[in-house]
Amino acid sequence: MTSIEKRINTVLGHDLVLDFYESIEKCRGQLDCINGHPAKSNQTQAYYDGYGERFDIEQNETHWSEQ
């Protein structure tokens, strides 16, 4: 396998799977926040990133709707 083939395999294989997994984890965090569930313990960083991003959005919407 040439170095170019290895790079293509890495980009289309392993990295794509990791990006997909991280996206799913981020969505799980966002959904928990949207549904009013507390953040679960021992989750991935992507989960906490999604939860935190959605929490910020919810707080900003509440702040601006109260003014």
Rosetta constraint file for C-alpha pairs under 8 A:
AtomPair CA 1 CA 5 HARMONIC 6.04 0.50
AtomPair CA 1 CA 6 HARMONIC 6.60 0.50
AtomPair CA 2 CA 6 HARMONIC 6.29 0.50
AtomPair CA 3 CA 7 HARMONIC 6.19 0.50
AtomPair CA 4 CA 8 HARMONIC 6.20 0.50
AtomPair CA 5 CA 9 HARMONIC 6.08 0.50
AtomPair CA 6 CA 10 HARMONIC 6.10 0.50
AtomPair CA 7 CA 11 HARMONIC 6.13 0.50
AtomPair CA 8 CA 12 HARMONIC 5.95 0.50
AtomPair CA 8 CA 13 HARMONIC 7.97 0.50
AtomPair CA 9 CA 13 HARMONIC 5.36 0.50
AtomPair CA 9 CA 14 HARMONIC 7.52 0.50
AtomPair CA 10 CA 14 HARMONIC 5.38 0.50
AtomPair CA 10 CA 15 HARMONIC 6.17 0.50
AtomPair CA 11 CA 15 HARMONIC 5.36 0.50
AtomPair CA 11 CA 16 HARMONIC 6.52 0.50
AtomPair CA 12 CA 16 HARMONIC 5.62 0.50
AtomPair CA 13 CA 17 HARMONIC 6.33 0.50
AtomPair CA 14 CA 18 HARMONIC 6.30 0.50
AtomPair CA 15 CA 19 HARMONIC 6.15 0.50
AtomPair CA 16 CA 20 HARMONIC 6.16 0.50
AtomPair CA 17 CA 21 HARMONIC 6.14 0.50
AtomPair CA 18 CA 22 HARMONIC 6.09 0.50
AtomPair CA 19 CA 23 HARMONIC 6.14 0.50
AtomPair CA 20 CA 24 HARMONIC 6.33 0.50
AtomPair CA 21 CA 25 HARMONIC 6.26 0.50
AtomPair CA 22 CA 26 HARMONIC 6.08 0.50
AtomPair CA 22 CA 46 HARMONIC 5.69 0.50
AtomPair CA 22 CA 47 HARMONIC 7.87 0.50
AtomPair CA 23 CA 27 HARMONIC 6.19 0.50
AtomPair CA 23 CA 46 HARMONIC 7.48 0.50
AtomPair CA 24 CA 28 HARMONIC 6.25 0.50
AtomPair CA 25 CA 29 HARMONIC 6.44 0.50
AtomPair CA 25 CA 44 HARMONIC 7.16 0.50
AtomPair CA 25 CA 46 HARMONIC 5.60 0.50
AtomPair CA 25 CA 47 HARMONIC 4.77 0.50
AtomPair CA 25 CA 50 HARMONIC 7.64 0.50
AtomPair CA 26 CA 30 HARMONIC 6.31 0.50
AtomPair CA 26 CA 46 HARMONIC 4.90 0.50
AtomPair CA 26 CA 47 HARMONIC 4.49 0.50
AtomPair CA 26 CA 48 HARMONIC 7.22 0.50
AtomPair CA 26 CA 49 HARMONIC 6.41 0.50
AtomPair CA 26 CA 50 HARMONIC 4.27 0.50
AtomPair CA 26 CA 51 HARMONIC 7.18 0.50
AtomPair CA 27 CA 31 HARMONIC 6.05 0.50
AtomPair CA 27 CA 47 HARMONIC 7.24 0.50
AtomPair CA 27 CA 50 HARMONIC 6.19 0.50
AtomPair CA 28 CA 32 HARMONIC 6.21 0.50
AtomPair CA 28 CA 47 HARMONIC 6.30 0.50
AtomPair CA 28 CA 50 HARMONIC 7.43 0.50
AtomPair CA 28 CA 51 HARMONIC 7.89 0.50
AtomPair CA 29 CA 33 HARMONIC 6.39 0.50
AtomPair CA 29 CA 39 HARMONIC 7.31 0.50
AtomPair CA 29 CA 46 HARMONIC 7.82 0.50
AtomPair CA 29 CA 47 HARMONIC 4.54 0.50
AtomPair CA 29 CA 48 HARMONIC 6.07 0.50
AtomPair CA 29 CA 49 HARMONIC 7.38 0.50
AtomPair CA 29 CA 50 HARMONIC 4.84 0.50
AtomPair CA 29 CA 51 HARMONIC 4.21 0.50
AtomPair CA 29 CA 52 HARMONIC 7.92 0.50
AtomPair CA 30 CA 34 HARMONIC 6.15 0.50
AtomPair CA 30 CA 47 HARMONIC 7.67 0.50
AtomPair CA 30 CA 50 HARMONIC 4.89 0.50
AtomPair CA 30 CA 51 HARMONIC 4.59 0.50
AtomPair CA 30 CA 52 HARMONIC 7.75 0.50
AtomPair CA 30 CA 53 HARMONIC 7.43 0.50
AtomPair CA 30 CA 54 HARMONIC 5.45 0.50
AtomPair CA 30 CA 55 HARMONIC 7.96 0.50
AtomPair CA 31 CA 35 HARMONIC 6.02 0.50
AtomPair CA 31 CA 51 HARMONIC 7.66 0.50
AtomPair CA 32 CA 36 HARMONIC 6.27 0.50
AtomPair CA 32 CA 37 HARMONIC 5.07 0.50
AtomPair CA 32 CA 38 HARMONIC 7.03 0.50
AtomPair CA 32 CA 39 HARMONIC 6.91 0.50
AtomPair CA 32 CA 51 HARMONIC 7.04 0.50
AtomPair CA 33 CA 37 HARMONIC 5.69 0.50
AtomPair CA 33 CA 38 HARMONIC 6.89 0.50
AtomPair CA 33 CA 39 HARMONIC 7.22 0.50
AtomPair CA 33 CA 51 HARMONIC 5.68 0.50
AtomPair CA 33 CA 54 HARMONIC 6.46 0.50
AtomPair CA 33 CA 55 HARMONIC 6.36 0.50
AtomPair CA 34 CA 54 HARMONIC 7.21 0.50
AtomPair CA 39 CA 48 HARMONIC 7.48 0.50
AtomPair CA 39 CA 51 HARMONIC 7.04 0.50
AtomPair CA 43 CA 47 HARMONIC 6.21 0.50
AtomPair CA 43 CA 48 HARMONIC 7.16 0.50
AtomPair CA 44 CA 48 HARMONIC 6.68 0.50
AtomPair CA 45 CA 49 HARMONIC 6.07 0.50
AtomPair CA 46 CA 50 HARMONIC 6.17 0.50
AtomPair CA 47 CA 51 HARMONIC 6.19 0.50
AtomPair CA 48 CA 52 HARMONIC 5.93 0.50
AtomPair CA 49 CA 53 HARMONIC 6.08 0.50
AtomPair CA 50 CA 54 HARMONIC 6.21 0.50
AtomPair CA 51 CA 55 HARMONIC 6.05 0.50
AtomPair CA 52 CA 56 HARMONIC 6.19 0.50
AtomPair CA 53 CA 57 HARMONIC 6.43 0.50
AtomPair CA 54 CA 58 HARMONIC 6.15 0.50
AtomPair CA 55 CA 59 HARMONIC 6.14 0.50
AtomPair CA 56 CA 60 HARMONIC 6.13 0.50
AtomPair CA 57 CA 61 HARMONIC 6.16 0.50
AtomPair CA 58 CA 62 HARMONIC 6.20 0.50
AtomPair CA 59 CA 63 HARMONIC 6.07 0.50
AtomPair CA 60 CA 64 HARMONIC 6.15 0.50
AtomPair CA 61 CA 65 HARMONIC 6.02 0.50
AtomPair CA 62 CA 66 HARMONIC 6.24 0.50
AtomPair CA 63 CA 67 HARMONIC 6.83 0.50
